[in-house]
């Protein structure tokens, strides 16, 4: 009898262990498999989040390296020889164009009083500030606007005739040699045919609507007028040479043949650079504000060069940009839509 009770107790003990195993072992195994699964699952989002924090920190510290942006060579490395003198003079001409080649220029009176760096910021060195990083590496090159292969000298004179609303510079002059020398020095580390990250302007997505000059006026009066004045006339330098803040319309501003008269170019320029404290990674306007204020600025009066400087532009109509503001066009969209948008329908039609 005693043996029988002992056997029953042993059996009960075994059953308790069995129940324990049946209850907890599956849970334990499930936990183990879950941990193994989670260990192998793609947590790339965490890595991306970590990477973004690093990138943001690097950007805040002025060390943006993801991906690396083009940085201009240090001016202290300009050689101390005759070529170096020419490079320095070219830099001075870009920074203070009006002193030498403005309305009262000491070398020639041939432009509207603006400086090249009013459009090509920080003497053509600012990332996404319309810089010169890719000029030497990509010119000479074919351009649809002229329908010809253009040299750096031709490109420089385009700016003089359009953005500076002036006369072309003599290509044999010391001033032209100096400007080309400086631009070439800036791009000396860029491989032939390459366009480095940070060159030119940011690419701004098209709106789903037309850009609105009336909305742009509100943006302008809120964020732009303190530098460029309500009448768009800018703020001249105290000595009358050039502008501390350039005019955005009127007789002393860029004419309607300039690159910034294309809405996408001006909106992109504004987005990454304006108001003055802005940068591509710290914009101070939204995309919509950039498009609208560009529409307002470019709807204001300025010199008209359609029958002079622009008369030979765009012989191939199919090569005209979507936002070129003047007809004729190779499509059936109106001149108004080509100027202010919406641009998406035009882009979609071109793809077809």
PyMOL commands that set and color helices and strands:
alter all, ss='L'
color gray80, all
select helices_A, chain A and resi 2-40+44-60+75-77+82-95+97-101+116-118+121-124+135-138+152-161+174-186+213-223+225-228+259-261+263-273+287-298+317-319+335-340+344-351
alter helices_A, ss='H'
color red, helices_A
select strands_A, chain A and resi 141-143+148-150+235-236+243-245
alter strands_A, ss='S'
color yellow, strands_A
deselect
rebuild
show_as cartoon
